[in-house]
Amino acid sequence: MASSLSCSASDLTPLLGSASTNLNTTLLAEFLCSRFTAISTRFTETTYAVDNTYLLFSAYLVFAMQLGFAMLCAGSVRAKNTMNIMLTNVLDAAAGGLSYYLFGFAFAYGAPSNGFIGRHFFGLKDYPSPDFAGDYSFFLYQWAFAIAAAGITSGSIAERTQFVAYLIYSSFLTGFVYPVVSHWFWSADGWASPFRPDDLLFGSGAIDFAGSGVVHMVGGIAGLWGALIEGPRIGRFDRAGRSVALRGHNASLVVLGTFLLWFGWYGFNPGSFLTIVKAYGDGGSYYGQWSAIGRTAVTTTLAGSTAALTTLFGKRLLVGHWNVLDVCNGLLGGFAAITSGCSVVEPWAAIVCGFVAAWVLIGCNKLAEKVKYDDPLEAAQLHGGCGAWGLIFTGLFATEGYVNEVYSGRPGRPYGLFMGGGGKLLAAQVVQILVVLGWVTVTMGPLFYGLHKLKLLRISDEDETAGMDLTRHGGFAYVYNDEDEASGKPEFMMRRVGPTDDASPCP
């Protein structure tokens, strides 16, 4: 826009030569050009303001997902552990905020850097920088993503993990493990990033637009290792090895959390464009990045909706009843899957994504039951399994036009296999799945194992049986009668019901 309003006094003077013999045409030309320059500057400033406001609003939506995670987790655990899981969700945001400020953002986006890890902007020193296209709103947005990954992990190890373990793993995940992965795939310096100026992986780079791999697989695989090393909750499997359902105590909180996450996903996926005022092509059209943002919101909606309905009828056929908790998890599985390709696929393809994601989740849950893996929120299956499918899906269904719009500046970039774009993008997506799996395994696996050996990971059997709200947090989340408000300890006041000694009839 600035270039279209630029002018030169030397170019403008001949046009004004006959305008008036009483005016100094050169001075007039300089004055008019200064006005054009001022208008151009104001348009540029307005563009920055609109883009930053859009990104800040998206950051607020993504942060609101923490409330969704908190409600979902609270409803999915038993009542005796409600305060504990709520506290861990607060901790993810608070500890993650400091660790991402001190180290995480620098490791992720500290440019200039190498292909493996960033090395500038520790503690936001020298940030914002004129050499880096980002502002404080960008930091806030990326922090919201980092704590989302930590929140996923907390669900896998719920109801049996020591508080100190949450502090350690949350800080390590948001301060190092997650930022390195985001550097690989989202930074312009990352070795597998589609934003690299040259030497793209398979001529494409891995397309993980909003984080099916970077966020969901990282959080899911970290939770997988934590739950495997801890082992299942007491009573989750009987002595014969059969599965015993330890149901959450409040389906209403699960549904509330699911809707909050759905709402936040409109900042998670569409917000990942980072800017909104950008025209495609030569400009001057109603179609631009604002249209792509709308399309991304549509594909997100369709994938989640399809996964929810597929889960509803699929579980009805498998177990014989309609289960709202399964539908909520299926919905979130569809969202986790579409997150990778939401900006580069057609809306009809999002329906395919959601349909397959539902069956991926059902299959992963069946496998988890067979190997006696216990994940109270199905986080590893949902975010890890459906996230991996989302990366594969992108390699199959990404369209040429949308890929070139979203990842512009490199014509002829590979796109989806099923859309006629060859297998290079799919190969890059498979590489991402493998390296994310490997990286999280070699970092979070040893961390959880070390905590286990130091007896800092799992609580005692006595504390687990009684519930961590009572043994670790001073009382239960719910007050059962007014007499208990002072002590905070629930006591069920029971008395015998029977005939009284006074048999006289009441007046």
N, C-alpha and C positions, 0 to 999 in steps of 0.2 A: 504493500500500500504506500510505503514511504517513497519507493522508487517511482511510482506513478505520479506523485505530486512534486517531484524534484524539478528544479529548473535552473537555468543559467542566465545571468544578466546579459551576457554576450549574445545568447540565442534570442532573448526576448527583445532586445533593443531595436533590431531592424523592424520588428513587427509594430513597434510603437512610434517609428520615425515620422509617420504622417498623422499621428493622433493629435498632436498639438504643437504648433511652432513655438508656443510660449513656455513650454515645460522642458526641462532637461530630461530627455528620454533615458539617458543612462541612469540617472538617479531614480527615475520612476521604475525602470526595470529592476534595479536593485531592491527597491522597496517592495515591489510585488513579489519578487523571489523570496525575500525574507518572510513575507506573509505565508507563502506556500510552504516554506521550510518549517515555520511555526505550526502550521496546520498538520503537516506531515509528522512532526514530532509528537503532537498531541494525539494523533491517531495511533502512533506506535505505543505511546504510554497507555492509552486506553486498551489496546490489544493485550499488553502485559497485564494490566489490571484485571481484565476479564478472564484471561487464562489462569492467573493466580487465584482468583476467586473461585473459579471452577474447580481447580485442584484442591483448594482448601475445603470446599464443600464435599468433595469426594473423600478427602481424608477424614472428615467428620463422620461420613457414612460408614467408612471402613472401621473407624474406631468404635462406632455404635455396635458393630458386630461383636465386640467384647461383651456387651450386655447380652447379646443373643447367645454367645457361648456360655455365659454364666447361667442363664436361665435353662438352657438345654442340659448343661451338666447337672445343675441342681435337681431338675426333675428326673434325671436318669439314674441318680444314685439313691440309696436308701436314706430315709429321713435322718438316721443317726450320723450321717456324714455330710449333711447339707452345708453347715457352716464351713467345714474344711474345704470343700470343693469351691465354694464361693470365694473364700480367701485366696485360694490358689489362682483364681482368675484375676483378682485384683493384683496379686503379686506378679503375674505375667506382664501386666501393663506397666507396673511401677518399676520392677527390676529391669524389664526390657527397655524402658525409657532411658535409664541411666547407661546401661551397657551399650545400647545402640548409639547413644550420643557420644560416648567415650571412644568406642572402637568400631562398632558395627557399620556405621555409615561410611567411615573411612575405608574399611575393608571392601565395602560394596562399590563405592563410587569415587573413591579418592584418586582422581585423575590429575596428571598423567600417571599411568601405572603399567604393570605387565598383564599378561593374559590370565594370571592365576588369582591375584589379589590386589586390591587398591592400597595406596600408601600415603594418602594425604587426607586432610580435613579431620584429623583426630580431635575430638572435642569441638568440632565445627570451626577449628582454627583456619583462618583465611577463607572462610565460606560465608556468604556466596562469593564466587570468584568470577571475574570476567572471562576466564578461560573455560568455565563450565556452565552449561545452559541449565541453571537451576537456581532456586531460591529457597527460603526457609519452608515454604509450603511443600516443596519437593521432599525435604527431610521429614516433615511431619507425615506425609503420605507414606513414605517408605517405612517409617517406624511403625505405623499402623499395620502394615503388612507383616513386619517382623514379629510383632506380638501375636498376630493371628496364628503364625506357625507354632509358637510356643503354646498357645491355647489349645491347639489340636492335640499336642502331646499330652497335656495334662489330663485329657479325657481317658486316654488309654491306661493310665496308671492310677486312676482314681480309687479311693476307698481303702488303700493299703500302703500309701507312700508317706515317708516322713517329711515333715515340713522343710527341713534343711535341704533335702534332696531337690525339692521344687526350686528353692533359691539358687542352688548350684546349676542345675540343668537349664533353667530358664535364662540365666545370665549367659551361660556358655552358648546356648543355641542362638540367642538373639545377638550376641556380641561377636560370634565367630563363625559358627557352622552355617547358619542361614546367609549371612552377608557374603561369604565366599561363593556360595551357589548363585546368589543373585548377581554377583560380579561376572561370573562365567557367562550368564545368559541374558543379562539386561544391560550391563555396562558396555559402552562403545569399545572398551579395551578387552572385554572378555573373549576368551579363546573360542567359544561356541556361540557368541552373540550374533544375531542377525543385523545388528547395528554397526558392526565393524566396517571400516572403510575398504578393507581388502582382506584377502586370505580367509574368506568365509568357509566354515565347515561344510563340505560337500557343495560348495558354491551357494549355500543358502543360509547356514546357521540354523540353530534350533529355534522354532517359533513356539514360544510359550508366553503368549501375550500378557496374561494376568496371573499366571502362576500355578497351573495344574501340577507342574513338577517343582518349581522353585518354592512354592509355599506349601501346597497340599501334600506332595510326596515327602518333602523334608519333614514336616510335622508328623505325618503318618508313619514313616519309617522310624523316626526317633521314638515314637510311642510304641511301635512294634518291639524294638529292642528293650525298652524299659519294661514292658509287660512280660516279655519272654524271660528276662532275667529275674524279675520279681516272682513270677509264677502266678497262678490263678488265685482269686479270692477264696477264703475259707467257705466251703459249702457250694462252690460253683460247679464242682463235679463230685458225684458220690463215689463210694468205694469201688463200685463196679465200673467207674469211668464214664457213667452216663451224665449228660448235661442236666443241670438243675438251674432253672431260671431264677436269677436274683433281680427281680423287677424293680425299676425305679419307683419312687413313692408318689410322683405327681405328674400325671400326663398333661395337665394344664400348663405347667411350666415348660414342658417339652414343646408343646405347640406354640406357646408364646415365644420361646427362644428361636424356634424355626422361622416364624414370621419376621422376627427382628433380623435374623441372618439373611433372609430373602431380601428385606429392605436394604440392608447394608451391601448386598452383592451388586446393587446398582451403582455403588461407588467403587466397588472392587473391580468389576469388569469394564464398564464404560469409562470410569475414571482413569483407567490405565493408559488412555490416550494422552493424558497429562495436559493437553491444550485443546481448546475447542474452536478458536478463531483461526481456521486454516482452510483455504480453498484448495480443491483438487483441480488439476489441469491448469487451464489458463485463467481460471477465476471467472467472475461475472455470472455465476450460475447459482441456482438455489442449492446445488449439491456440493457438499464439502465435508470436512471432518465432523461437523455437527450432525450430518446425515449418518455417517459411519457410527457415531456414538449411539444414535437412536437404533440403528440396526443391531448393534452389539447388545443393547438392552433387550431387544426382541429375541435374539438367539438365546440369551441367558434365560429369559422367561420360558421359552418353548422347551429347552432342554430340561429344566427343573420340573416343569409341569408334566412332561411326558414321562420322566422317571418316576414321579409320584404316582401317576395313574398305572404305570406298568407294575410298580411294586404293589399297589393296592390289589390288582386282579391276580398278579403272580402269586402273592402270598395267600390270597383267597383259595387259589387252586391247590397250593402246596399244604397249607395247614387248616384250611376250612373256615377261616373267619376274617373279618375286616379289622385290621390293626392300625390305629392312628400313629403309633410310635414307629412302626415299620415304614409307613407312608412318609413320615417326616424325614427319616433317614434316607429313604429313596430320593426324595426331593433334593436333599443336600448332596447326595451322590451325583445327581444330574448336574447340579451347579458346579461341583468340583471338576467334573469331566469337561464341561464346555468352557471352563475358564481359560484353557490353553488356546483354543481356536475361535473364541467368540467373535473376534473382529474380522476373521478372514473366511468365514463359511456362510453359505446361504441359510436362511431360516429353516428350509425343509431339512437340511442336513443336521441342524440342531435337534430335530425330533429323533433322527437316527441315533445321535449321540446319547440323548436321554434314555431311549429305549434300551440300548446296550448297557449303559451305565447301571440301570436297575438290576439287570441280570448279573453283571459283574459283582455288584454288592451282595446279591443273594448267594452267588457262588462262593465268594470270599468268606461269608459268614458260615456257610456249610463246611468249608475247609477248616476254618478256625475251630469249629465245634469238634471236628474229627481229631485234630491234633491237640485238643484241650488247651487252646489259647483263649485267654480271658481278657476281653476289652470291654469295659462297661458301656462305652459309648460307640463301639464299633468304629473307632477313629482310624485305626490302621487300615481296616478293610475299606472304609468309605473314602478317606482322603488319599491313602496310598494306592489302593486298587483302582478306584475310579479316576484318580489323578493320572495314573499310568495309562489307562485307557484313553483319557483325554488327549494325551500327547500323541498316541497312535492315531486317534481320530483325526487330529489336525494334519498329520502326514498323509492321510487318505483323502480328505474332503476340502482342504484349503483351495480356494478358487484363485485363478491367475489375476483377475482384475483387482480383487480385494488385497491380495498379497502385495501387489505393486503400489497400491494406494497407501497402505499402512506402513510398508517398508519400502519407501520410495528411494529413488536415486540410483537404483541398480536394475535396469531393465533385463528381462530374461531370467529372473530369479526362479528357481524351481518351486513348484506348488504341488497340490495333492495328487497322489497316485491315481485315484479313481476319477479325478477331474482332468486327466491327460497330462499331468505335469511330471511324470516319471517318478522314480523311487528315491531321488536324492534327499528330498525333504523328509521322507519317511525314515531314511537311514539316519539323518541328523536327530530325529525324534527318538529313535531307539538308543542312540548314543547317549542322549540326555537321560533317559530312564536308567541306563546302566551306571553312568557316572554319579547320578544323584543317589542311587542305591548304594554304590560303593563308598562314596564320601560320607554319607550319614552313618553307614555301618562302621567305618574305621574311626569315626570321631565320637559319636554318641554311644556306640556299643561299649567301648572301653570305659567311658565315663560312668555308665550305669553299672558295669561290672565292678569298677573300682569302688563305687559307693556301696555296692552290695558286700564286697569283701570287708570294707570298713564298718559294716553294720549301720550305715547311714541311709539305706534305701527303704527297707520295709519296716513297718511297725511290728510290735509283738503280736502274738496270737490273741493275747488278752485284750489289748487295745483294739484290735480289729473286730473282735467279737462284741465288745461293748460299744464301739463306735467312736470315731475320733472327735466328734463334737464334744462328747462328755470327757474323754480322757486327755485330749490335747487342747481344747478350746474353751473349757470352762462351763459348758452347758449346751443344751440342745438348741436348734434353730427355732423351735416352736414352743410356745407356752401353752400348756394343756389346761390349766385352770388358773384363776386369779390368785390363789394362795401361793402359787409358785413363782410369782413375779419377782419377789424379793430375792429368792435364792437362785433363780435361773435353772433349777434342776427339776425336771418333770417327775411327778409322782402321780400315778393313777389312783385317785381316791375311790376305793371300792368298799362297799358295805353290803352286808347280808340283807336280803329282802325277804321279809316274812311277817307273820302276825305279831303284833305288839302285846305286851302284858295287859295293857288296858283294852279289854274287849268291848268296852261300852261304845255304842254307836256315836258317831259324830253328830252334833246338833245340826 
